[in-house]
Each structure stands twice: as C-alpha cells, then as structure tokens.
Amino acid sequence: MNPKLPYVLLVGAAVIIFILSCMLLSRGRRSPSCESQPRIVEKTGSTSQSLVFADLTPEEMVQVVRYLQGNLGVQLVDASRAKPSDNCIASVDLQVPAKAEVLRFLDGGGARPPREALAVLYFGNQPDPNVTEYVVGPLPMPAYHRDITVQKYRGNVPYHRRPMLGSEYEQNVSGFFVHPVGLEVLVDHSSLDISQWAVSRVFYNGQYYRDMVQLESAYVQGRISVQKVRKAPRDGDFSSMKPRAPLAALFPLQYEPQGPRYSVRNNHVLFQAWSFAFGMSVNTGLRLFDVRHKGERVAYEISVQEALSVYGSNCPGGMSTRYMDGSFGIGRYTSPLVRGVDCPYSATYIDTHSLSETLRPSKRKASLCIFEQNLGSPLRRHYSNLQSLYYGGLVNSALVVRSIATVGNHNYVWDFIFYQNGAIEGKVQATGYASSSFLHGDGLRYGNRVWEHTLGTIRTHSINYKVDLDVGGVKNSLVAHDMAFEMVRAPWSLEQQIERPRLTKKVLDTEDQAAFRLQSKMPRYIYFAANSKNKWGHQRGYRIQITSFAGDHVPEASSMERAISWARYQLAVTRRKEEEPTSTSIYNQNDPWTPTVAFADFINNETITNEDLVAWITTGFLHIPHSEDIPNTVTVGNSVGFLLRPYNYYDLDPSIYSHDGVFFTSEQDFTACEINPIACLPKTASCLPNFPPFTFDGFQNVSRL
C-alpha cells in the first residue's frame, strides 16, 4: 500500500468535513429557501365552528330536492325545461341561522343551530300562481319545511315578480352586446300560456309600429329607410376579445418562496392575526362571517347586497333598462377563474356548488380564489437622516379573497382584502362589455358613438354592501369626527391671529341622522364606537371610509325608485333586525313599482345608541362608454369600494408585531441576513416555484344568461 494514501484520505476527509460544516452553518444564515415550508399561521379559533356559515354541500342539496319532491304534493318540473305554467324549484341555498343563535353557539357554549336550507319555488301550475319560499331542515336528512314567505315579506309574492329562468335567454354572437340591430319588440307575456303571448309594439330605426304587420306593410310600400347593416359575424369582428398581437415575453408572476402563509380549511381562513368564514350566496355572491383580528370579532357579516345599473338611450330597450343583478344571481353567475389572469397563478382555488334552475347541484370549479399579495409598496416606512441614521419599514402584503361574477355583459371582480394593520377593504372592479343601442337620431345625447351603428349608452353603476360590525361587542354607537377652523389670538402675541383646525365630535343618535344622501356632505371620520376604551381613554372604534364617484340617483318621484331606495344613501346605519336581512329582493327587478323589499322603510328614526348596528354602504361610478371601451371595458379607473379601519381600537398599530418588519441602522451590517432578511433575496432569486399545470373547467355545465 502506498504509505502516503492514509494521509491523502485524512486530508480528503478533513476537506469534506469542512465543506459540510460551512454548508450547515451557512444554511442557518440563509434567507428562506424555495422549498415548501409549514404554513405560518396564528390560530385564533376553532375551524369547526365556522361550518355554521358553510354553503350547502351537493349531498345536502340533493336531499332537499328529494324531500320537496316527496312532501309538497305537487309535480315539480326541472326548471331548465319548465314552462311558465309549471311548478319548479328555482334555487336552494343556505338558510343562515339567526345571529343570536349563532353567537350563543360561538361565544356562549350553546348548542349548534340546526342546519337548514332556503328553497325558492315557482308555482305556475296552481289556481293562484305564486312564488313561495320554504325553510327545509334539519340537514343532512330533512324532516320538515316551513313556508316563510308571508313572515319574510309581509305578504305573498305574486308570480309575475319571479326572476326569469335562464331557459328564456338565447343568443350566440361573441360580444353581441355591442351589435345592436335597431329592431326591438315589446311582447305582452302576462299569460302563463305561451301561445297567448303577443307583440304589442315594434320599434325599428327610430320609428314605432303597432305590430309586425304594420312594419312589414311600411317596408313593402317603401316607406322605411333601411340602414345598410351587415349581419354580425359569429366571431364578433370588432367586439372579439382575441388578441391583436402575437405572443411575446411572459408577464411578471408572483410566488411564495416558502409556500402559502395562510391556511384554508373547509370555509375557514387563517392569515396572520386574521380569521374568518366565507360563503357564496346564489343571489348576492361572496360573503364573509365572523371576521376576527387578534382573536376578537370585529365584524359578524360583510356581504354584497346588490349591483344596480340604470341606462339612458333614445331606444326603448335602452331607456327602460334597470338591471338589478342580484335578481339574475350574482353568486349563480360566479364564473370559473383563469389561473394567472383572474388571480395569481399560485393562488388557492376553491370550487363552489349551487343549485339553481335545476334539480341537480352544479359545481363551479375554481370559482373562488385566495392569495397573499405583495402590493409592491410599503404599508409604512421611515428613513431617518436627522441625527440617528436608520430605516424601518413593512412590506404591504395583504390577503385577498376574490370571486368574479359574469352577469350578462357585466363582469364584477369582487375582493375582500385583509391588511396587517387591522384594516379590511371591500372592493369591486367592473369590466366586461358595454351595453349599447342602435345609433339613430339624437342618440349622441345619451352616449358616444363607438362603432359604425353602435351607441355606447350612458349608465350609472351602484353597488350596495351590508357591513354588520361588532366592535368590542355587539352593542355599538355611531360617532362622527371632522374638522373646523377656528380663529384665535396668539397667546404670545395678541396682535397676531391664527387660524387653526380643531376636532369636531358628534354622536349620531338616530337612524335619520345616520342616513347620508348620495351627494350630501358626510363626516370624513365616521366610526362604530365600542363601550370599551383603549389605553389612552378613547372609545375603541372601526372607521368606515368609502371610495366612490357615483352618478346621480334616480329621482325619488320615479314610480320605481322605492325598489332601489338603498341607492339614495352613500351610507345608512340602522338597527340590526332579523326581519331586515337584505337591502333589496330578487323580486324587485320584475315589479319595481310595488317592491317586495323597500330599503327606505328600514330608516324610521329609531335610536341607534348602544345597539346592534348595521352599516349599509353604497358605492358606484358613472360610466359614459367611449371608443376605448371597445371591445371591452377595463378595470383601471372602474374600481370602487370601502375600507374598515381601526380607529383607536388598539393602543398602537398592530402591524408593528408583523414578522415582515425590516429595520436596520447605519451602524449595522444591513447586508447580513440575520439583520435584514431582504438582503438575502438575490441568493434565491433564481429559484422558481413548482407551478401546477394549467386547467380550466369554465366551459362545462355552464348556466347561460
């Protein structure tokens, strides 16, 4: 054996040990690797309790349908094939238990409320056709049903108020919303017998005719100036959303180096100091319950209520359009999300289920997404260059819960955003196609010309939210803070006058005082105040801050205004009542003249001091379509919403306890990982996430509108 070999082996072993030691030591100083790590969450409650708010499962929906088929004593036709003269199930959704029952269960150790469903049925094959709502329970094996229609609406719901079934809509041109043809027909469809339906008026090219016979006669006699309008192509031509440019470099992506820092279990989400339950209503869409920060409930419910649009035009269809999208179903038409466009590629995608206009549940794959988003700016920061030199900052990383509803031409991107400082944002971004009219006569009084014969018609968009805040408990008061200038003599020089701003304070005692009309001046700081105080002696509160540039509201003299009277107010705060669960009704769309629910009746000057309160928030924008709305309206500039911000709720900003904080001084080595973890990012910049394969199920089992 070579006598030098043992020395060579020893030296080699020493080198290997040295290298391994360096790797192990350096690993402790490394920035987070790209390998998936356990999710970092702060547990703030039991996830099983959130199931009290969970959407119905497909199995529960099936059991409800079977129960109704076997216990109502009438034949139920599948709504997808039903005629107006049939009986059918319009929808089945969760019946949310009464708040008092839920709080006894969540906070008082009481029994879990019975799980129940709300079933809406159309009875067309009856001597007195009507719409009936039943509560069916207990789930998962129903044994009873209760007719709650009269109790809920203070009377029966006439059959003509029912939302139309999806089977009554059909058209298949890409972007047909901007391809008006100038021919509109008014149909009398009051009879449940389709054979009795009749044309009562015809509009063509700016002229009105008694019926199609009169229109044909005028055409034969040469009394109609026929516009040279070509048939809209199937691909939509100018309205097609097919890209006009070839593929190029891939757009920027977002990823999580250590995997998600939030957890989703069933309908319960944990993110840093936040926890909440989520659900999807067939009619109103995305909603949140039992929202807690640092373990304390700040909101019992935050939910969308309605999306209204009021159109103008010189064509009959356009000038009479009043879309109340909740009637069509904001949740029902929640669309599958496209990974990487509608939400970040690496977001958590969640399937939702619904039963609407059919006897079988339908799954909407990836129709809700949850993701943490680095907003690319600091939540707070300060750079000190006076005396001591230091930098302190916190990345503005927030959790987003998103769904997107496609209701006809409207596409609404619904977001609820949770920030590290305890603030919550409700935001909606509008996109989709602009509805239009055939351009003729004085059409330019009602919009802009956007194509050869297409008038982009003016419209208002109004969005209503329900925000049931529980700040430091159920009982709250409403307080307004603002400012006023006061003129004073300088104490050190009586000849000198100073104008200084001072704080104004007012407790709003009644519902009338707390109802702020749409264009009226509202206190700039308005907040729900608790009965408890923070360390500095101030009432703990959550402030409501609204972002809106809404158009004018329909004049109250209008015969249909009461159906949308919630839109009178940018903010209205009322006592919370179980008999006032929503600001509107799905039945208001087709009978706005005798609304089933009129929000204006909620405001009756009741005392709101130290009561369980609800804020009804309206936000919106005026949309005058222009050429850049072709083919599609963009979200930029069409985003409105509100913020719920802690106001003396804490003793200091809670985000100071975030793990994401960055701080270093001029005397520290700010390139060292243990001092500044951001400095280590270049070492992991080459790491790429393990993206899942792209999938999309949006073209299967589609509910058409």
C-alpha positions in Angstrom: 0.0 0.0 0.0 1.2 3.5 -0.8 2.4 5.0 2.6 1.0 8.4 1.5 -2.5 7.1 1.0 -3.7 7.3 4.6 -2.6 11.0 4.7 -4.4 11.7 1.5 -7.5 10.1 2.8 -7.3 12.1 6.1 -6.8 15.3 4.2 -9.7 14.5 1.9 -11.9 13.7 4.9 -11.0 16.9 6.6 -11.9 18.9 3.4 -15.2 17.2 3.2 -16.0 17.8 6.9 -15.0 21.5 6.4 -17.3 21.9 3.4 -20.2 20.2 5.1 -19.7 22.4 8.2 -19.7 25.5 6.0 -22.9 24.4 4.3 -24.6 23.7 7.6 -23.5 27.0 9.1 -24.5 29.0 6.0 -27.9 27.3 5.9 -28.7 28.8 9.2 -28.0 32.3 7.8 -29.7 31.7 4.5 -32.9 33.6 3.5 -36.0 31.4 3.2 -35.5 28.8 0.5 -37.8 28.0 -2.3 -38.7 24.7 -0.7 -42.2 24.4 0.7 -42.3 25.0 4.4 -45.1 24.6 7.0 -47.7 27.4 6.7 -47.2 30.2 9.3 -50.5 31.0 10.9 -51.7 32.3 14.2 -54.5 30.1 15.4 -57.3 32.3 16.6 -60.3 29.9 16.9 -61.8 26.6 16.1 -62.3 25.9 12.4 -65.2 23.6 13.0 -67.3 26.4 14.4 -67.2 28.2 11.1 -69.2 25.4 9.5 -72.3 27.0 10.9 -71.9 29.5 8.0 -70.8 26.9 5.4 -72.5 26.7 2.0 -74.7 23.7 1.4 -72.9 20.6 0.2 -74.0 18.9 -3.0 -75.3 16.0 -0.9 -77.4 18.3 1.2 -78.8 19.9 -1.9 -79.8 16.5 -3.3 -81.6 15.6 0.0 -83.5 18.9 0.0 -84.7 18.3 -3.6 -85.8 14.8 -2.8 -87.6 16.0 0.3 -89.5 18.7 -1.7 -90.4 16.2 -4.4 -91.9 13.8 -1.9 -93.6 16.2 0.5 -95.2 19.1 -1.3 -97.9 17.0 -3.1 -97.3 18.6 -6.5 -95.3 17.7 -9.5 -92.0 19.6 -9.8 -90.6 20.0 -13.3 -86.8 20.5 -13.8 -86.5 24.3 -14.1 -84.2 24.0 -17.1 -87.2 22.6 -19.0 -90.0 24.3 -17.2 -92.7 26.4 -18.9 -94.2 29.4 -17.1 -97.3 27.3 -16.3 -95.2 24.6 -14.5 -94.1 24.1 -10.9 -90.3 24.1 -10.3 -87.5 24.7 -7.9 -85.8 28.0 -8.7 -83.0 27.7 -6.2 -81.8 26.0 -3.0 -79.3 27.9 -0.7 -78.2 28.0 2.9 -80.6 29.5 5.4 -78.2 31.4 7.6 -79.3 30.9 11.3 -80.4 33.9 13.4 -77.4 35.9 14.8 -78.4 35.4 18.4 -78.4 31.6 18.0 -75.0 31.7 16.3 -73.4 33.9 18.9 -74.7 31.6 21.7 -73.0 28.8 19.9 -69.8 30.6 19.0 -69.3 32.6 22.2 -71.6 31.1 24.9 -71.1 27.4 24.6 -74.7 26.9 23.4 -76.0 24.3 21.0 -75.1 24.4 17.4 -78.1 25.9 15.5 -80.0 23.4 13.2 -78.7 23.4 9.7 -81.4 24.4 7.2 -81.9 25.3 3.6 -83.8 28.0 1.9 -85.8 26.8 -1.1 -87.4 29.1 -3.6 -90.2 27.5 -5.7 -92.2 28.8 -8.6 -95.8 27.5 -8.6 -97.2 28.2 -12.1 -99.5 25.2 -12.2 -101.8 26.5 -9.4 -105.2 28.3 -9.4 -103.3 31.2 -7.9 -99.8 31.1 -9.3 -97.2 32.4 -6.8 -93.6 32.3 -5.6 -93.1 30.5 -2.2 -90.0 30.3 0.0 -89.5 27.3 2.3 -87.1 26.7 5.1 -86.2 23.0 4.9 -84.4 21.1 7.7 -82.7 19.7 9.6 -79.9 18.8 7.3 -78.5 16.5 6.2 -81.8 14.5 6.4 -84.7 16.9 6.1 -87.9 16.2 8.1 -89.8 19.5 8.0 -90.5 22.5 5.8 -91.9 25.9 6.8 -93.5 28.5 4.4 -91.8 31.7 5.5 -93.0 33.9 2.6 -95.6 36.0 4.4 -93.4 36.3 7.5 -90.5 37.4 5.5 -92.2 39.8 3.0 -95.4 40.7 4.9 -97.5 39.2 2.2 -97.5 36.7 -0.7 -95.1 37.1 -3.7 -97.1 37.4 -6.9 -96.0 35.1 -9.7 -95.1 37.9 -12.1 -92.4 39.1 -9.8 -90.3 36.0 -10.2 -86.9 36.3 -11.9 -86.9 34.9 -15.4 -85.5 31.4 -15.9 -82.3 31.0 -17.8 -84.0 29.0 -20.5 -85.8 32.2 -21.6 -82.4 33.7 -22.8 -80.6 32.6 -26.0 -78.1 34.4 -28.3 -74.7 33.3 -29.6 -72.6 36.1 -31.1 -69.2 37.0 -29.5 -69.8 40.4 -27.9 -73.4 40.8 -29.1 -73.9 43.5 -26.5 -72.2 46.0 -28.9 -74.0 44.7 -32.0 -77.4 46.4 -31.8 -79.6 45.8 -34.9 -82.1 48.6 -34.4 -85.1 46.3 -34.2 -86.9 45.9 -30.8 -90.1 44.2 -30.0 -92.4 44.7 -27.0 -94.0 41.4 -26.0 -97.0 41.0 -23.8 -96.2 37.8 -21.9 -98.5 38.2 -19.0 -100.3 35.0 -19.7 -98.7 31.7 -18.5 -99.8 30.1 -21.7 -97.0 30.8 -24.2 -99.5 30.6 -27.1 -101.2 33.7 -25.8 -98.1 35.9 -25.9 -98.4 38.7 -28.4 -96.4 41.6 -29.9 -97.8 44.8 -28.6 -95.4 47.3 -30.2 -92.4 47.3 -32.6 -89.5 49.7 -32.8 -87.3 49.9 -35.9 -84.7 52.6 -36.9 -86.2 55.3 -34.7 -89.9 54.6 -35.6 -92.6 52.8 -33.6 -95.1 50.5 -35.2 -98.3 48.8 -33.9 -97.1 45.3 -34.8 -95.0 43.3 -37.2 -97.8 43.5 -39.8 -97.6 47.3 -39.9 -93.8 47.2 -40.1 -94.0 44.8 -43.0 -96.5 46.9 -44.8 -94.4 50.0 -44.4 -91.4 48.1 -45.8 -93.3 46.8 -48.8 -94.6 50.3 -49.6 -91.1 51.7 -49.5 -91.7 54.0 -46.5 -88.8 52.6 -44.4 -85.3 53.8 -44.9 -83.4 50.6 -44.5 -79.9 51.1 -43.0 -77.1 49.1 -44.6 -76.3 47.0 -41.6 -74.4 43.8 -42.2 -75.2 40.7 -40.1 -73.0 40.5 -37.0 -70.3 37.8 -37.7 -70.2 34.9 -35.3 -66.7 35.8 -34.2 -67.8 39.3 -33.2 -65.3 41.1 -35.5 -64.5 44.4 -33.7 -66.1 43.1 -30.5 -63.9 39.9 -30.4 -61.5 39.7 -27.5 -59.0 37.7 -29.5 -55.6 39.4 -29.0 -54.5 41.6 -32.0 -50.8 41.0 -31.2 -48.6 37.9 -31.2 -47.3 36.3 -28.0 -44.2 37.9 -26.5 -42.3 37.8 -23.3 -44.3 36.3 -20.4 -45.8 38.9 -18.0 -44.4 39.0 -14.4 -45.6 36.4 -11.9 -45.9 36.2 -8.2 -45.0 33.3 -6.0 -44.4 32.4 -2.3 -40.9 31.2 -1.6 -41.9 29.1 1.4 -45.4 28.3 0.3 -48.7 30.0 1.5 -48.6 31.8 4.8 -52.3 31.3 5.2 -54.5 28.2 5.6 -57.9 27.3 4.3 -59.9 24.5 5.9 -63.4 24.0 4.7 -64.8 27.5 4.7 -62.4 28.9 7.3 -59.3 31.0 6.6 -56.4 31.9 8.9 -53.9 34.6 7.9 -51.5 36.0 10.5 -53.8 37.7 13.0 -56.9 37.3 10.9 -59.6 34.6 10.8 -62.9 34.5 9.1 -65.5 32.2 7.4 -66.6 32.7 3.8 -69.6 31.6 1.7 -71.3 32.1 -1.7 -74.9 33.2 -1.8 -76.8 32.2 -5.0 -78.3 35.7 -5.2 -75.7 38.1 -3.7 -72.4 36.2 -4.2 -69.3 36.4 -1.9 -69.9 37.0 1.8 -67.9 36.8 5.0 -68.9 35.9 8.5 -67.3 36.0 12.0 -64.3 38.2 11.0 -61.8 38.4 13.8 -58.5 40.2 14.3 -56.2 39.0 17.0 -58.9 36.7 18.2 -61.6 39.4 18.7 -64.6 39.7 16.4 -64.8 43.0 14.5 -67.5 42.0 12.0 -70.3 39.5 12.1 -71.1 39.7 8.4 -69.7 41.6 5.4 -71.6 40.8 2.2 -72.6 42.2 -1.2 -76.2 43.1 -1.5 -76.9 44.4 -5.0 -75.4 45.7 -8.2 -77.6 48.2 -10.0 -77.2 49.8 -13.3 -79.6 52.5 -14.8 -79.3 53.2 -18.5 -80.1 56.1 -20.8 -80.9 55.9 -24.5 -83.2 57.0 -27.3 -84.2 53.4 -28.0 -87.0 51.8 -25.9 -84.9 48.9 -24.6 -82.0 51.1 -23.5 -84.0 53.8 -21.9 -86.0 51.4 -19.8 -83.1 49.2 -18.7 -82.8 49.0 -14.9 -80.6 46.0 -14.1 -80.7 44.6 -10.6 -78.1 41.9 -10.9 -79.0 40.2 -7.7 -82.2 39.1 -9.4 -80.3 37.2 -12.0 -77.9 35.8 -9.4 -74.5 37.3 -8.6 -73.5 34.1 -6.9 -75.2 31.9 -9.5 -73.2 33.5 -12.3 -69.9 33.4 -10.4 -67.5 32.3 -13.2 -64.6 29.9 -13.1 -61.3 31.8 -12.7 -58.4 31.6 -15.2 -55.2 30.9 -13.3 -52.6 33.6 -13.8 -55.0 36.2 -15.2 -58.1 36.4 -12.9 -55.9 35.6 -9.9 -52.2 34.9 -9.4 -51.1 31.6 -10.8 -50.2 30.2 -7.4 -53.3 31.3 -5.6 -55.5 28.7 -3.8 -58.5 28.0 -6.0 -61.7 26.7 -4.4 -64.7 25.0 -6.0 -68.2 26.2 -5.2 -71.6 24.5 -5.6 -75.0 25.8 -6.2 -78.5 24.5 -7.1 -80.3 27.0 -9.3 -82.9 26.3 -12.0 -82.2 22.6 -12.0 -82.9 19.5 -9.9 -79.2 18.7 -9.5 -76.3 20.6 -7.9 -73.7 22.1 -10.2 -70.0 22.6 -9.4 -68.2 25.6 -10.4 -64.5 24.7 -10.4 -62.0 27.3 -9.2 -64.7 29.9 -8.8 -63.2 31.5 -5.7 -59.5 32.3 -5.1 -57.5 33.2 -2.1 -54.0 34.6 -2.2 -51.5 36.8 -0.4 -50.4 39.7 -2.5 -47.4 41.9 -2.2 -48.8 45.2 -3.2 -45.3 46.5 -4.2 -45.3 49.4 -1.8 -44.7 49.8 2.0 -47.5 49.6 4.4 -45.5 52.0 6.4 -41.9 53.2 6.4 -39.5 55.9 7.6 -35.9 56.8 6.6 -34.1 58.9 9.2 -31.3 61.2 8.1 -31.5 63.5 11.0 -29.1 62.8 13.8 -29.5 59.0 14.0 -29.5 57.1 10.7 -31.9 54.2 10.3 -34.6 52.7 8.1 -37.7 51.0 9.3 -40.5 49.6 7.1 -43.0 47.0 6.5 -44.0 45.5 3.1 -47.7 45.9 2.3 -48.6 42.3 2.0 -52.3 41.5 2.3 -54.6 38.6 1.9 -57.2 38.7 -0.9 -60.4 36.7 -1.2 -61.8 37.0 -4.7 -64.7 35.9 -6.9 -65.7 37.2 -10.3 -69.4 37.2 -11.5 -70.4 37.5 -15.1 -74.0 38.7 -15.2 -74.9 39.3 -18.8 -72.5 41.9 -20.1 -71.3 42.9 -16.7 -68.2 41.3 -15.1 -67.6 42.2 -11.4 -64.4 41.4 -9.7 -65.3 41.1 -6.0 -62.5 41.5 -3.5 -62.2 41.4 0.3 -58.7 42.4 1.4 -57.1 41.9 4.8 -54.2 44.2 5.8 -51.7 43.7 8.5 -52.7 46.9 10.4 -56.2 45.5 11.1 -57.9 47.2 8.1 -60.4 45.4 5.8 -61.2 46.6 2.2 -64.2 45.7 0.2 -63.6 46.4 -3.4 -65.3 45.8 -6.8 -63.7 46.3 -10.2 -66.0 46.5 -13.2 -65.2 45.1 -16.6 -67.0 43.3 -19.4 -68.9 44.6 -22.4 -70.6 47.9 -22.6 -74.3 47.5 -23.4 -75.3 49.6 -26.4 -78.2 50.9 -28.5 -78.6 51.3 -32.3 -77.3 54.8 -33.2 -80.0 57.0 -34.7 -81.5 60.5 -34.4 -80.4 62.4 -31.3 -78.6 59.3 -29.9 -75.4 61.3 -29.0 -77.4 62.9 -26.2 -77.2 59.6 -24.4 -73.6 58.5 -25.0 -70.8 58.2 -27.5 -70.6 56.6 -30.9 -68.2 53.6 -30.5 -68.7 51.9 -33.9 -70.5 52.4 -37.2 -74.0 51.9 -35.8 -73.3 51.4 -32.1 -74.1 53.9 -29.4 -72.3 53.3 -26.1 -75.1 54.3 -23.8 -74.6 56.3 -20.5 -75.3 54.4 -17.3 -74.8 54.6 -13.6 -73.5 51.7 -11.5 -74.3 51.4 -7.8 -73.1 48.6 -5.5 -74.6 48.0 -2.1 -72.9 46.2 0.8 -74.1 45.1 4.2 -71.5 45.5 7.0 -72.5 44.2 10.4 -69.7 45.5 12.6 -69.4 44.2 16.2 -66.7 46.5 17.6 -65.7 45.3 21.1 -69.0 43.5 21.3 -72.5 43.5 19.8 -73.6 46.9 21.2 -72.2 49.9 19.4 -72.8 53.6 18.8 -72.1 55.7 15.7 -69.8 58.7 16.2 -68.7 61.3 13.7 -65.4 63.2 13.8 -64.5 66.0 11.5 -62.7 69.4 11.5 -63.5 73.1 11.6 -61.2 76.1 11.5 -61.3 78.4 14.5 -59.8 81.9 14.7 -57.8 82.7 17.8 -55.4 85.3 19.0 -51.8 84.0 19.5 -51.3 83.6 23.3 -47.8 85.0 23.0 -48.9 88.0 20.8 -52.5 89.3 21.0 -52.0 91.3 17.8 -51.4 88.1 15.8 -54.4 86.0 14.6 -54.1 82.2 13.9 -56.4 80.0 12.0 -56.1 76.5 13.4 -58.1 73.3 12.6 -59.8 71.7 15.6 -61.6 68.4 16.1 -65.4 68.3 16.0 -67.3 65.4 17.6 -70.9 64.2 17.4 -72.8 61.1 18.4 -75.4 60.2 15.8 -78.3 59.1 17.9 -81.0 58.1 15.4 -81.3 56.3 12.1 -82.4 59.5 10.4 -79.2 61.3 11.5 -77.2 58.3 10.2 -78.7 58.2 6.7 -76.4 60.2 4.4 -77.8 61.0 1.0 -75.8 60.1 -2.0 -74.3 63.6 -2.9 -74.6 65.1 0.5 -71.6 66.1 2.7 -70.8 63.3 5.2 -68.4 63.5 8.2 -65.0 62.4 7.0 -64.4 60.3 10.0 -67.4 58.2 10.9 -67.0 55.1 13.1 -68.7 52.4 15.1 -67.7 53.0 18.7 -67.5 50.3 21.4 -68.4 50.6 25.1 -64.7 49.9 25.9 -61.8 52.3 25.7 -58.1 51.9 24.7 -55.2 52.6 26.9 -55.4 56.3 26.1 -59.0 56.8 27.2 -60.6 56.8 23.7 -63.6 54.7 22.7 -62.4 51.8 20.6 -63.7 52.1 17.1 -63.7 51.0 13.5 -64.0 53.7 10.9 -65.9 53.4 7.6 -64.2 55.1 4.6 -65.9 55.0 1.3 -64.3 55.3 -2.2 -66.9 56.2 -4.8 -67.7 58.5 -7.7 -71.3 57.5 -8.2 -73.6 59.1 -10.7 -76.9 60.7 -9.6 -79.6 58.6 -8.2 -83.0 58.1 -9.9 -85.3 60.9 -8.9 -87.4 59.9 -5.9 -90.5 60.9 -7.8 -90.0 57.9 -10.1 -92.6 55.2 -9.7 -89.9 52.6 -9.4 -87.5 54.4 -7.2 -88.6 52.7 -3.9 -87.3 49.4 -5.3 -83.8 50.8 -5.4 -84.1 53.2 -2.5 -80.9 51.9 -0.9 -79.1 53.8 -3.6 -80.4 57.1 -2.2 -77.7 56.8 0.5 -73.9 56.6 0.4 -74.2 55.3 4.0 -77.1 54.4 6.2 -76.8 52.9 9.6 -79.7 51.1 11.1 -80.5 48.8 14.0 -79.8 45.2 13.1 -83.0 43.1 12.7 -83.6 39.6 11.6 -86.6 40.7 9.6 -84.3 43.1 7.6 -81.7 40.7 6.4 -81.1 42.3 2.9 -81.5 45.8 1.5 -83.4 44.5 -1.6 -85.1 41.5 -3.0 -84.7 39.3 -6.1 -88.4 40.1 -6.8 -87.8 43.9 -7.2 -86.4 43.5 -10.7 -89.7 42.5 -12.4 -92.0 44.5 -10.2 -90.2 47.7 -9.1 -93.5 49.6 -8.8 -94.6 47.5 -5.8 -91.3 46.4 -4.4 -91.2 43.3 -2.2 -88.5 45.0 -0.1 -88.1 48.8 0.1 -85.0 49.8 1.9 -86.3 53.2 2.7 -88.7 51.6 5.2 -85.7 50.4 7.2 -85.0 54.1 8.2 -87.6 55.1 10.7 -85.7 57.3 13.2 -85.1 54.6 15.8 -82.4 55.1 18.4 -79.0 53.7 17.4 -77.1 54.4 20.6 -75.6 51.3 22.2 -77.4 49.0 19.8 -76.5 46.2 17.4 -76.0 48.2 14.3 -75.6 47.5 10.5 -73.9 49.8 8.0 -75.4 49.8 4.5 -72.7 51.2 2.2 -73.4 52.3 -1.4 -70.5 52.9 -3.8 -70.5 53.3 -7.5 -69.5 55.2 -10.6 -70.9 56.9 -13.7 -69.9 55.2 -16.9 -70.1 57.1 -20.2 -68.8 54.5 -22.7 -66.2 55.7 -25.2 -64.2 54.2 -28.0 -61.7 52.6 -25.6 -64.5 50.5 -24.2 -64.3 48.5 -27.4 -64.0 45.6 -27.3 -64.1 45.6 -23.5 -64.3 47.9 -20.6 -61.1 47.8 -18.5 -60.9 47.7 -14.7 -58.5 50.7 -14.5 -60.4 53.6 -13.1 -63.5 51.5 -12.6 -62.7 50.3 -9.0 -64.8 51.5 -6.0 -65.4 50.2 -2.5 -64.8 50.9 1.1 -62.3 50.5 4.0 -62.9 49.4 7.6 -60.0 50.8 9.6 -59.2 50.6 13.3 -59.7 53.9 15.0 -58.3 54.0 18.5 -59.2 50.3 18.5 -55.7 49.3 19.5 -53.1 51.1 21.7 -50.7 51.3 18.8 -50.5 50.0 15.2 -50.9 46.2 15.4 -48.7 45.7 12.3 -45.6 46.5 14.5 -45.9 42.9 15.6 -45.7 41.6 12.0 -42.9 39.1 11.2 -42.3 41.0 7.9 -40.8 44.2 9.5 -37.5 45.5 8.3 -35.2 47.7 10.5 -31.5 48.5 10.4 -29.3 51.3 11.4 -26.1 52.8 9.9 -24.1 51.0 12.5 -25.3 47.6 11.5 -24.3 45.3 8.6 -27.6 45.6 6.7 -26.3 43.1 4.1 -26.4 40.3 6.8 -29.4 38.0 6.7 -29.9 38.0 10.4 -30.1 41.8 10.4 -32.0 42.3 7.2 -33.6 39.2 5.6 -34.4 41.2 2.4 -30.6 41.3 1.7 -30.6 37.6 1.0 -33.2 37.7 -1.7 -30.6 37.8 -4.5 -29.4 34.4 -3.4 -32.8 32.9 -4.0 -33.8 35.0 -7.0 -33.1 32.1 -9.4 -35.5 29.8 -7.5 -38.7 29.1 -9.4 -41.9 27.8 -7.8 -43.3 24.4 -8.7 -46.4 25.7 -10.6 -49.3 23.3 -11.0 -50.4 22.5 -14.6 -52.9 24.9 -16.1 -56.5 23.8 -16.0 -59.8 25.4 -16.8 -63.3 24.0 -16.5 -65.4 27.0 -17.3 -67.0 25.6 -20.4 -68.5 22.5 -18.8 -72.1 22.5 -17.3 -72.4 26.3 -18.0 -75.5 28.2 -16.8 -76.2 30.6 -19.7 -77.6 34.1 -19.3 
